């Protein structure tokens, strides 16, 4: 279940970045464009927090999944 959530976060972040680029090209930079980019950055930071391993070499996503 955690893998699905992380995958959906990545796909949503990429979709937001793509939508921000399209909106930027059409209308120029606006508040909505910046908000989409900030939301995408927050999503990518959350994925990084869950996926990047700590000093012991275990990622928090793997520890949350339980033993085995």
HELIX and SHEET records of a PDB file:
HELIX    1   1 UNK A    2  UNK A   27  1                                  26    
HELIX    2   2 UNK A   31  UNK A   51  1                                  21    
HELIX    3   3 UNK A   60  UNK A   65  1                                   6    
END                                                                             
